[in-house]
Amino acid sequence: MVTDIKTGGASRFKVLNDDPVAAGTKLQLPVYAHAARQLLGGTEVEAQYWFVRKDRGKRILLTLSPELEDRYAVTIGTLVDAIAAGQFPAKPPDQPDFPWVQCRFCNPDGLGHGAARERWERRRFDAALAPLVTLIDPDADLDSAGSA
């Protein structure tokens, strides 16, 4: 068991309950579990976030199952392939930045990410990006590319 103690809130991590790699954005717990297995051996490996201030006592636990290992390997492979091919476009948030900046890379001046969102909407239908888009935007309707 590997425990990462968090002092912040758990809300950003709730997605792990449904998707243990959070569309490729939260890979820390599987990395911890793999490292523990490599260093310590064993067959049953778990990693967790334990919240000690805000959301005190809440835990988010992942067990390194064969299914999670496969999902993690596919996720890492997709990200590495995309980066190696120079295909890693910014995916801005769906909702406008109000009252705070959600993505400082998409909205560095705090004036909005509308132009970045328009670029993403055009590029996400590129066939070369399909594996990456399927990972990072799992709700995207790639079949509607003709109507975009």
N, CA and C of each residue as an Amber inpcrd file, in Angstrom:
protein
   444
   0.8470000  -1.1760000   0.0000000   0.0000000   0.0000000   0.0000000
   0.8910000   1.2360000   0.0000000   0.6600000   2.0990000  -0.9800000
   1.3430000   3.3840000  -1.0470000   0.2980000   4.4520000  -0.7680000
   0.6340000   5.3700000   0.1410000  -0.2940000   6.4300000   0.4990000
   0.3290000   7.7840000   0.1840000  -0.3950000   8.5960000  -0.5520000
  -0.0150000   9.9740000  -0.8450000  -0.9430000  10.8500000  -0.0130000
  -0.3760000  11.5480000   0.9510000  -1.1800000  12.3850000   1.8340000
  -1.4300000  13.7220000   1.1540000  -2.6990000  14.1030000   1.0740000
  -3.1060000  15.3500000   0.4260000  -3.7010000  16.2990000   1.4570000
  -3.2980000  17.5760000   1.3870000  -3.8620000  18.5680000   2.2880000
  -5.0130000  19.3290000   1.6460000  -5.1240000  19.2540000   0.3230000
  -6.2090000  19.9320000  -0.3760000  -7.4770000  19.0930000  -0.3730000
  -8.4220000  19.4930000  -1.1970000  -9.7030000  18.8070000  -1.2810000
  -9.6900000  17.6400000  -2.2480000 -10.6850000  16.7990000  -2.1210000
 -10.7860000  15.5870000  -2.9220000 -11.5420000  15.7860000  -4.2330000
 -12.1840000  16.9220000  -4.4330000 -13.0770000  17.0760000  -5.5820000
 -12.3690000  16.8640000  -6.9200000 -11.1090000  17.3010000  -7.0580000
 -10.3880000  17.1290000  -8.3210000 -10.0810000  15.6660000  -8.6180000
 -10.1820000  14.8200000  -7.6250000  -9.7930000  13.4280000  -7.7710000
 -10.9760000  12.4670000  -7.8520000 -12.1930000  12.9710000  -7.7150000
 -13.3780000  12.1110000  -7.7580000 -13.4750000  11.3280000  -9.0650000
 -12.9630000  11.9050000 -10.1500000 -13.0060000  11.2540000 -11.4500000
 -12.3310000   9.8740000 -11.4100000 -11.3900000   9.6820000 -10.5060000
 -10.6870000   8.4020000 -10.4140000 -11.6090000   7.2540000 -10.0300000
 -12.7420000   7.5610000  -9.4200000 -13.6970000   6.5110000  -9.0790000
 -14.3130000   5.8970000 -10.3350000 -14.4280000   6.6800000 -11.4000000
 -15.0040000   6.1780000 -12.6490000 -13.9440000   5.8210000 -13.6870000
 -12.8350000   6.5530000 -13.6960000 -11.7700000   6.3370000 -14.6660000
 -10.4390000   6.4130000 -13.9140000  -9.7890000   5.2800000 -13.6600000
  -8.6010000   5.2690000 -12.8060000  -7.3830000   5.9930000 -13.3770000
  -7.4580000   6.4490000 -14.6270000  -6.3750000   7.2630000 -15.2020000
  -6.8790000   8.6490000 -15.5900000  -8.1320000   8.9400000 -15.3130000
  -8.7400000  10.2570000 -15.5460000  -8.3960000  10.8060000 -16.9320000
  -8.6880000  10.0170000 -17.9570000  -8.4400000  10.4150000 -19.3450000
  -6.9880000  10.8420000 -19.5720000  -6.0780000  10.1900000 -18.8670000
  -4.6570000  10.4710000 -19.0270000  -4.1520000  11.6530000 -18.2310000
  -4.9740000  12.2150000 -17.3420000  -4.5670000  13.4180000 -16.5990000
  -4.1250000  13.1420000 -15.1630000  -4.4280000  11.9650000 -14.6520000
  -4.0490000  11.6350000 -13.2770000  -3.4650000  10.2180000 -13.2610000
  -2.1540000  10.1560000 -13.4120000  -1.4660000   8.8720000 -13.5480000
  -0.6220000   8.5300000 -12.3230000  -0.6820000   9.3630000 -11.3090000
   0.1900000   9.2370000 -10.1560000  -0.0260000   7.9390000  -9.3710000
  -1.2610000   7.5840000  -9.0700000  -1.4920000   6.3870000  -8.2610000
  -1.0370000   5.1110000  -8.9740000  -1.3340000   4.9250000 -10.2640000
  -0.7950000   3.7300000 -10.9180000   0.7400000   3.7010000 -10.9430000
   1.3790000   4.8580000 -11.0890000   2.8480000   4.9090000 -11.0490000
   3.3430000   4.4590000  -9.6770000   2.7230000   4.9860000  -8.6240000
   3.1040000   4.5690000  -7.2760000   2.9600000   3.0570000  -7.0990000
   1.8510000   2.5180000  -7.5660000   1.6110000   1.0850000  -7.4020000
   2.6460000   0.2620000  -8.1750000   2.9450000   0.6570000  -9.3910000
   3.9720000  -0.0470000 -10.1760000   5.3320000   0.0270000  -9.4850000
   5.6910000   1.2010000  -8.9820000   6.9780000   1.3670000  -8.3000000
   7.0490000   0.4930000  -7.0520000   5.9780000   0.4350000  -6.2820000
   5.9560000  -0.3880000  -5.0770000   6.1350000  -1.8610000  -5.4290000
   5.4400000  -2.3070000  -6.4610000   5.5780000  -3.7070000  -6.8720000
   7.0120000  -3.9940000  -7.3040000   7.6010000  -3.0750000  -8.0760000
   8.9680000  -3.2940000  -8.5590000   9.9610000  -3.3170000  -7.4040000
   9.8030000  -2.4080000  -6.4500000  10.7510000  -2.3200000  -5.3450000
  10.5450000  -3.3770000  -4.2690000   9.2700000  -3.7060000  -4.0050000
   8.9580000  -4.5530000  -2.8580000   8.4100000  -5.9240000  -3.2330000
   8.0680000  -6.1180000  -4.4930000   7.4840000  -7.3890000  -4.8990000
   6.0320000  -7.4760000  -4.4590000   5.5370000  -8.6630000  -4.4010000
   4.1540000  -8.8690000  -3.9740000   3.2070000  -8.9180000  -5.1610000
   2.0100000  -9.3880000  -4.8870000   1.0130000  -9.5050000  -5.9490000
  -0.1380000  -8.5310000  -5.7740000  -0.4840000  -8.2180000  -4.5440000
  -1.5760000  -7.2800000  -4.2880000  -0.9820000  -5.9190000  -3.9530000
  -1.1690000  -4.9740000  -4.8650000  -0.5970000  -3.6420000  -4.6880000
  -1.7190000  -2.6200000  -4.7870000  -1.7180000  -1.6760000  -3.8500000
  -2.7070000  -0.6010000  -3.8470000  -1.9960000   0.7310000  -3.6400000
  -2.6010000   1.7730000  -4.1510000  -2.1220000   3.1320000  -3.9190000
  -3.3500000   3.9900000  -3.6290000  -3.1600000   4.9740000  -2.7740000
  -4.3070000   5.7900000  -2.3800000  -3.8910000   7.2260000  -2.1120000
  -4.8700000   8.1150000  -2.2580000  -4.7580000   9.4780000  -1.7670000
  -5.5060000   9.5000000  -0.4430000  -4.9090000  10.0980000   0.5620000
  -5.5400000  10.2410000   1.8710000  -5.5720000  11.7340000   2.1780000
  -6.7580000  12.2660000   2.3430000  -6.9740000  13.6970000   2.5410000
  -7.0070000  13.9800000   4.0440000  -6.1230000  14.8940000   4.4790000
  -5.9460000  15.0930000   5.9200000  -6.4030000  16.4580000   6.4300000
  -6.7220000  17.3870000   5.5550000  -7.2490000  18.6830000   6.0020000
  -8.6520000  18.8370000   5.4600000  -8.7410000  19.4690000   4.2930000
 -10.0550000  19.5660000   3.6490000 -10.4620000  18.1450000   3.2700000
 -11.7070000  17.7970000   3.4720000 -12.1910000  16.4270000   3.2370000
 -11.4540000  15.4160000   4.1170000 -11.1310000  15.8450000   5.3230000
 -10.3650000  15.0340000   6.2720000 -10.8960000  13.6060000   6.3700000
  -9.9840000  12.6600000   6.2260000 -10.3150000  11.2450000   6.3690000
 -10.7520000  10.5650000   5.0820000 -11.0900000  11.3380000   4.0660000
 -11.5070000  10.7390000   2.7910000 -10.3010000  10.0980000   2.1270000
 -10.5410000   8.9670000   1.4680000  -9.4770000   8.2680000   0.7570000
  -9.9910000   7.8770000  -0.6270000  -9.0960000   7.9260000  -1.5760000
  -9.3880000   7.4270000  -2.9220000  -8.3540000   6.3530000  -3.1930000
  -8.8200000   5.1310000  -3.3870000  -7.9640000   3.9540000  -3.4590000
  -8.0180000   3.3310000  -4.8510000  -6.8480000   2.9530000  -5.3700000
  -6.7680000   2.1830000  -6.6150000  -6.0030000   0.8970000  -6.3410000
  -6.5380000  -0.2000000  -6.8130000  -5.8610000  -1.4910000  -6.7360000
  -5.2460000  -1.7780000  -8.0920000  -3.9850000  -2.1780000  -8.1080000
  -3.3020000  -2.4610000  -9.3610000  -3.7420000  -3.8300000  -9.8760000
  -4.8840000  -3.8360000 -10.5370000  -5.4620000  -5.0510000 -11.1070000
  -4.9450000  -5.2290000 -12.5360000  -5.1110000  -6.4070000 -13.1160000
  -4.7250000  -6.5840000 -14.5200000  -5.4460000  -5.5980000 -15.4460000
  -6.7080000  -5.2830000 -15.1440000  -7.4610000  -4.3340000 -15.9570000
  -6.8610000  -2.9280000 -15.8720000  -6.4970000  -2.5110000 -14.6600000
  -5.8750000  -1.2000000 -14.4930000  -4.5130000  -1.1710000 -15.1650000
  -3.7430000  -2.2370000 -15.0530000  -2.4380000  -2.2810000 -15.7170000
  -2.5900000  -2.1290000 -17.2260000  -3.5740000  -2.8040000 -17.8030000
  -3.8170000  -2.6760000 -19.2430000  -4.2370000  -1.2570000 -19.6030000
  -5.1570000  -0.6910000 -18.8420000  -5.6310000   0.6760000 -19.0990000
  -4.4880000   1.6760000 -18.9800000  -3.6470000   1.4910000 -17.9730000
  -2.5020000   2.3650000 -17.7580000  -1.5110000   2.2410000 -18.9250000
  -1.2120000   1.0240000 -19.3560000  -0.2630000   0.8100000 -20.4540000
  -0.7740000   1.4410000 -21.7530000  -2.0440000   1.2720000 -22.0410000
  -2.6220000   1.8790000 -23.2510000  -2.5760000   3.3950000 -23.1470000
  -2.8920000   3.9290000 -21.9770000  -2.8800000   5.3800000 -21.7690000
  -1.4790000   5.9470000 -21.9810000  -0.4920000   5.3580000 -21.3270000
   0.8900000   5.8320000 -21.4680000   1.3420000   5.6920000 -22.9240000
   1.0220000   4.5790000 -23.5570000   1.3920000   4.3830000 -24.9600000
   0.7830000   5.4430000 -25.8690000  -0.4750000   5.7530000 -25.6530000
  -1.1490000   6.7720000 -26.4620000  -0.5040000   8.1410000 -26.2720000
  -0.2250000   8.5060000 -25.0280000   0.3990000   9.8010000 -24.7530000
   1.8050000   9.8800000 -25.3410000   2.5960000   8.8410000 -25.1770000
   3.9630000   8.8240000 -25.7130000   3.9460000   8.8940000 -27.2360000
   3.0780000   8.1110000 -27.8670000   2.9810000   8.1410000 -29.3310000
   2.5950000   9.5280000 -29.8330000   1.6360000  10.1590000 -29.1780000
   1.1950000  11.4870000 -29.5950000   2.3090000  12.5130000 -29.4380000
   3.0050000  12.4700000 -28.3270000   4.1030000  13.4170000 -28.1050000
   5.2130000  13.1780000 -29.1170000   5.5660000  11.9160000 -29.3420000
   6.6230000  11.5920000 -30.3020000   6.2740000  12.0600000 -31.7060000
   4.9920000  12.0480000 -32.0420000   4.5380000  12.4830000 -33.3630000
   4.2970000  13.9930000 -33.4170000   4.5310000  14.6820000 -32.3140000
   4.3000000  16.1230000 -32.2730000   2.8300000  16.4770000 -32.3040000
   1.9840000  15.5440000 -31.9020000   0.5380000  15.7370000 -31.9340000
  -0.0070000  15.7940000 -30.5090000   0.1530000  16.9450000 -29.9020000
  -0.3600000  17.0940000 -28.5590000  -1.0150000  18.4590000 -28.4240000
  -2.1800000  18.6260000 -29.0380000  -2.8550000  19.9310000 -29.0280000
  -3.4510000  20.2530000 -27.6580000  -3.5500000  21.5250000 -27.3850000
  -4.1900000  21.9610000 -26.1430000  -5.6850000  21.6740000 -26.2120000
  -6.2390000  21.1460000 -25.1390000  -7.6830000  20.9060000 -25.0340000
  -8.2190000  21.8000000 -23.9240000  -8.7200000  22.9740000 -24.2990000
  -9.2300000  23.9060000 -23.2830000 -10.4830000  23.3590000 -22.5950000
 -10.8060000  23.9080000 -21.4440000 -12.0370000  23.5090000 -20.7530000
 -13.2700000  23.7820000 -21.6190000 -14.3250000  23.0110000 -21.3890000
 -15.5690000  23.1910000 -22.1400000 -16.2840000  24.4870000 -21.7700000
 -16.2080000  24.8720000 -20.5070000 -16.9240000  26.0410000 -20.0190000
 -16.0120000  27.2620000 -19.9750000 -16.5610000  28.4510000 -20.1590000
 -15.7590000  29.6830000 -20.0860000 -15.1020000  29.8530000 -18.7170000
 -13.9960000  30.5880000 -18.7030000 -13.2780000  30.8710000 -17.4650000
 -13.9600000  31.9910000 -16.6960000 -14.8470000  31.6250000 -15.8170000
 -15.4610000  32.6120000 -14.9450000 -15.8860000  31.8950000 -13.6820000
 -15.5210000  32.2960000 -12.5590000 -14.7730000  33.4850000 -12.1610000
 -13.2720000  33.2320000 -11.9950000 -12.7350000  32.0630000 -12.3870000
 -11.3100000  31.7870000 -12.2540000 -10.7970000  31.1340000 -13.5380000
  -9.4920000  31.1800000 -13.7270000  -8.8480000  30.5590000 -14.8850000
  -8.6980000  29.0680000 -14.5980000  -9.3040000  28.2410000 -15.4480000
  -9.2620000  26.7900000 -15.2650000  -7.9940000  26.1760000 -15.8520000
  -7.4820000  26.7810000 -16.9120000  -6.3150000  26.2400000 -17.6120000
  -5.3810000  27.3990000 -17.9530000  -4.3260000  27.5570000 -17.1830000
  -3.4410000  28.7020000 -17.3910000  -2.6840000  28.6190000 -18.7110000
  -2.5860000  27.4310000 -19.3130000  -1.9290000  27.2950000 -20.6120000
  -2.8680000  27.7250000 -21.7390000  -4.1720000  27.4800000 -21.5650000
  -5.1680000  27.8430000 -22.5740000  -5.5710000  29.3040000 -22.4640000
  -5.4050000  29.8730000 -21.2870000  -5.8610000  31.2330000 -21.0140000
  -4.8020000  31.9670000 -20.1820000  -3.5960000  32.1670000 -20.7420000
  -2.5060000  32.7270000 -19.9370000  -2.7370000  34.1600000 -19.4760000
  -3.5300000  34.9300000 -20.2020000  -3.7480000  36.3270000 -19.8070000
  -5.0350000  36.5220000 -19.0060000  -5.7800000  35.4370000 -18.7870000
  -7.0090000  35.5200000 -18.0120000  -8.1700000  36.1770000 -18.7300000
  -8.0290000  36.3830000 -20.0430000  -9.0780000  37.0540000 -20.8050000
 -10.0360000  36.0800000 -21.5030000  -9.8170000  34.7950000 -21.3310000
 -10.6980000  33.8010000 -21.9410000  -9.9320000  32.8370000 -22.8250000
 -10.5480000  31.6880000 -23.0900000  -9.9010000  30.6850000 -23.9250000
 -10.7380000  30.3600000 -25.1680000 -11.5530000  31.2890000 -25.6000000
 -12.4270000  31.0550000 -26.7530000 -11.6660000  30.6730000 -28.0110000
 -10.5670000  31.3770000 -28.3260000  -9.8040000  31.0620000 -29.5310000
  -9.1700000  29.6810000 -29.4240000  -8.6670000  29.3410000 -28.2480000
  -8.0790000  28.0150000 -28.0510000  -9.1480000  26.9350000 -28.1930000
 -10.3460000  27.2110000 -27.6880000 -11.4430000  26.2400000 -27.8070000
 -11.8220000  26.0500000 -29.2720000 -11.8610000  27.1390000 -30.0610000
 -12.1720000  27.0290000 -31.4930000 -11.1160000  26.1920000 -32.2120000
  -9.8290000  26.3890000 -31.8750000  -8.7680000  25.5810000 -32.4920000
  -8.9620000  24.1150000 -32.1560000  -9.2860000  23.8180000 -30.8920000
  -9.5060000  22.4350000 -30.4850000 -10.6850000  21.8320000 -31.2390000
 -11.7660000  22.5620000 -31.3610000 -12.9500000  22.0480000 -32.0490000
 -12.6430000  21.7140000 -33.5090000 -11.7550000  22.4830000 -34.1440000
 -11.3710000  22.1810000 -35.5370000 -10.4230000  20.9840000 -35.6020000
  -9.4550000  20.9400000 -34.7240000  -8.3940000  19.9310000 -34.8090000
  -8.8090000  18.5620000 -34.2900000  -9.7590000  18.4760000 -33.3820000
 -10.0550000  17.1900000 -32.7460000 -10.6070000  16.1420000 -33.7080000
 -11.0430000  16.5720000 -34.8960000 -11.5580000  15.6140000 -35.8710000
 -10.4890000  15.1090000 -36.8300000  -9.2550000  15.5740000 -36.6940000
  -8.1510000  15.1170000 -37.5380000  -7.9310000  13.6260000 -37.2560000
  -7.9500000  12.8060000 -38.2970000  -7.8110000  11.3540000 -38.1370000
  -6.5120000  10.9850000 -37.4320000  -5.4670000  11.7590000 -37.6430000
  -4.1850000  11.4690000 -37.0030000  -4.2660000  11.6290000 -35.4890000
  -5.2090000  12.4050000 -35.0030000  -5.3650000  12.6340000 -33.5670000
  -6.3690000  11.6820000 -32.9110000  -6.9940000  10.8120000 -33.6770000
  -8.0740000   9.9770000 -33.1510000  -7.7050000   9.1990000 -31.8840000
  -6.5520000   8.5110000 -31.8210000  -6.2450000   7.7950000 -30.5690000
  -6.1230000   8.7330000 -29.3710000  -5.4880000   9.8820000 -29.5670000
  -5.3290000  10.8410000 -28.4780000  -6.6680000  11.4400000 -28.0720000
  -7.4800000  11.8390000 -29.0390000  -8.7860000  12.4320000 -28.7360000
  -9.6720000  11.4240000 -28.0110000  -9.6070000  10.1620000 -28.4120000
 -10.3850000   9.1270000 -27.7440000  -9.9900000   9.0130000 -26.2740000
  -8.7040000   9.2240000 -25.9820000  -8.2320000   9.1760000 -24.5990000
  -8.6110000  10.4330000 -23.8230000  -8.2510000  11.6070000 -24.3330000
  -8.3780000  12.8330000 -23.5340000  -9.7500000  13.4850000 -23.6130000
 -10.5640000  13.0730000 -24.5700000 -11.9120000  13.6370000 -24.7180000
 -12.8810000  12.4810000 -24.9650000 -13.0190000  11.5720000 -23.9760000
 -13.7850000  10.3410000 -24.1990000 -15.2500000  10.5660000 -24.5640000
 -15.7960000  11.7350000 -24.2650000 -17.1910000  12.0100000 -24.5990000
 -17.3500000  12.6460000 -25.9750000 -16.2320000  12.8720000 -26.6710000
 -16.2840000  13.5170000 -27.9860000 -17.0070000  12.6090000 -28.9780000
 -17.8300000  13.2280000 -29.8010000 -18.5380000  12.5060000 -30.8520000
 -17.7290000  12.6530000 -32.1490000 -16.7790000  11.7460000 -32.3360000
 -15.9000000  11.8170000 -33.5010000 -16.6360000  11.4970000 -34.7900000
 -17.7890000  10.8610000 -34.6890000 -18.5670000  10.5370000 -35.8830000
 -19.2430000  11.7490000 -36.4780000 -19.3460000  12.8340000 -35.7250000
 -20.0360000  14.0160000 -36.2410000 -19.0800000  14.9730000 -36.9420000
 -17.8810000  14.4930000 -37.3000000 -16.8780000  15.3380000 -37.9250000
 -17.3930000  15.9650000 -39.2110000 -18.1930000  15.2430000 -39.9500000
 -18.7250000  15.7710000 -41.2060000 -19.6570000  16.9430000 -40.9940000
 -20.2830000  16.9950000 -39.8210000 -21.2370000  18.0940000 -39.5920000
 -20.5780000  19.2890000 -38.9200000 -19.3090000  19.1540000 -38.5480000
 -18.6110000  20.2610000 -37.8880000 -18.0540000  21.2450000 -38.8770000
